[in-house]
């Protein structure tokens, strides 16, 4: 179901299993200055969801924010054929079928530069996550850089969170930490993120942080300062 989070900001929570674990995933939608929609981390769409999205505006950008959140990219591109598709660096090697997609980088494309800032979190060539900041709603938009599994809905999710060091709090998972080999490069990206004036956090796995997100995320990035 499409939910309004703030003025010009919506989310859709989707069922999603990773290795049989029902983690769930989330799509975030932002209204752009041109009236169109920016779609972060597209998920599975049925006719009812497509109709709900169409009611709030035409989709202008469909974004795969890292090298993992791409499974439903084609499905969403087919639903909104006029939208431009953007992918994280390295994803084209993984998905050679995405020949028409534009590759994201440090600088926001003109399509959303009036609304969103972005940072490429370098240091993990198999992840290449791009973090986004929606200035109007003061919302940070992440995919896998942090999990917030404070209310696990099943024993499997609870065990997954505990094993990955992200149980009951906003945190980077042990798996994600292990993938960041160049801590200096990642630290530089994290410093740029924490320089943004965000208060809310939407992310793909776990609960949305409605306020105080910056204060919560700062210690969650302490692992980047470890040598």
N, C-alpha and C positions, 0 to 999 in steps of 0.2 A: 504493500500500500504506500502511496505517495504521501509523505508527511511534510508539513511546513515547519521549518526550524526557526527562521527569521525572515525579515523582509528580503525577498529575492533569493532565498536559500531553502532548498528542499532535500530530503533524503528518501531513498527506497531501500528497505531492508529485504534481503533475499536469503532463502535457504541455500546453504552451500556446505558440502562436506569435503574435507581434506584428509585423505587416507582413512576415510570412514568416520572422521570426527566432525560432528555438526557445528562447525565454527560460525557459519553464517558469513555473509559479506554485505557490503553497503555501497550503493551508488549515491553520489552527491551531485546535485544540480544547482547551478548558479545562473541567475538572470544577468545577461551582459548588457552593456550600455546600448547596444543596437536592438535590444528586445529579444534576442535569441537566447538559447540556453547552452551553457557549458556543462557537459556530462563527464563526471570523473568516475572512473572504474565501472564501466557498464556491466550490468548483470543480466540474468535471464529475464526476458520480457514476454508477457502474454498480451493478448489483445486489450484487456482491461487496463493494464499498466501503460501501454502505448497510448491509449485514449486519454488517460489521466495526464500524461506528459504533454500531449498535444494541446490540452486545454490551457496549460500555463505558458506555452510559447513554442516556436519552432526550435528544434535542436540544431545548433550551428556548429558545435564542436563535440566530438566524441574522443575521450582521452584515456589511453592506457598508461597509467602513471608510473608503472615499473615493468620489469620483465616477467612478472607473474600474473598480473591482472589484465589478461588479454583473451581469456577463454570465450567471452561473449561479444568480442569486438565485431566480428563479421555479422552476427545476428542483429546487433544494434545498427550497424551501418546499413544493413538491408532495410531495417525499419524506417530509417531516416536517411534516404539516399542523397539528400542535398547537403548533409552535414559534412564538414571536413574532419578527417580522422588523423589523430596525433598519437605517436607512440614513443615510449622511452628509448633512449639510446641502447643499441644492442638487440632490440626485439626483432628487428628485420632479419637478422641472422637466424633467429629462432623460428620466425614466422615469415618465410620468403614469399608467402602468398599476399602479404600486406604491401604490395608494390606501390600503391597510390598514397600510402600514409606518409605524413610529414613527421620528421624526427625532432623531438623536443631537445632543448638545451638550456643554457643559463638564462637566456633572454625570452621574455614572454612574447609570443606572436602578436601582431597588430590586432588580431581578432579579439583578444581579451586583455591587452596591455592596460586599458583604462580601468579595468576592474580587479585584475589579479596580478600578484607578483609570484615569481617562482624561483626555486633553487634546485639545482641538480646535486643530489647527495652522492658525491663521488666516493670512491674507495672500495666499492663492491661491484665488480664488473658483471656479476650475474644478477644484480638487483637493479641498479641504476634508477633509483626512485627519484621522481621529481615532486617536491613539496610545493603546495600552493597556498597563498594567503589572499582571502577575499577581503578587501579593505573595507567595503561598506558595512559588512556585518561583523568585522573583526574576527573572522573565522579562519583557523588553520585547517587545511585539508590534507590528510595523510592517507597512505595505503597500508604499508607494513612496517614503517619505521617504529611504530608503537602499537601495542595492544592494550585494551582496557577491559579485561574480562573480569569485571567486579561482580557480575551476576551470572555465573555459568549456569546454563539451563540443563546440563546433563553431567553425569559422572565422568564421561569421556572428556568433555571440555574442561572440567575441573582438574582432571589428571594432566591433560595437555598443558594447561596454564601453569600448573605446579612444576612440571618437568622443565618447561621452557622459561621459568623464572618470571612469569608475568601473572601470577595468581593474586587476585583481589586488589590490583593497583594498576595504574598507568605505567607501562614499562616496555622497553625493547625486549624481545624474546632472545633467549640464548642462541637460537638458530640464526636470527638476524645478526646478532653481534659477531658470530663466528664467520659470517660472510663478508664482514668489513675487514679487509686485510690492510688497507692503508688508513690507519686511524687519523693521521694528520689531515688527509684530504677530507675525511668524514667530519672531523672536528670543525674544519673551516665552514662546511655546509651547515652544521648544527648551529654555529655562532650566527650565521646569517638568518636562520630560522628564528632563533631566540631574540634577534634584534627587531623582529616584526612586532607590531602592537596588537597581538591577538589575545582574545579572552575565551573564545569558544574553540573546541576541537572536534571535527568530524574525522572518523577513521573507518577503515573497512571491517575491522574485527573488534567487537566489544561495544561498550556504551559510549555515547556521545558525552563529551565534557562540556556542559552548558556555560560554565563560568569558571574563572581561575585556572584556565588551561595552561597558561604560561608558567605559573608557579608550580604546577604539577609536572609539566614536561621537563623543566630545567633539571631536577634531580634524575629524571628518567634517562637523561643523556650523560650522566656522570661517567658511564663506562667508556666514553670517548676520550676522557682525560687519563685513563689508565694506560700505562706503557706496556 
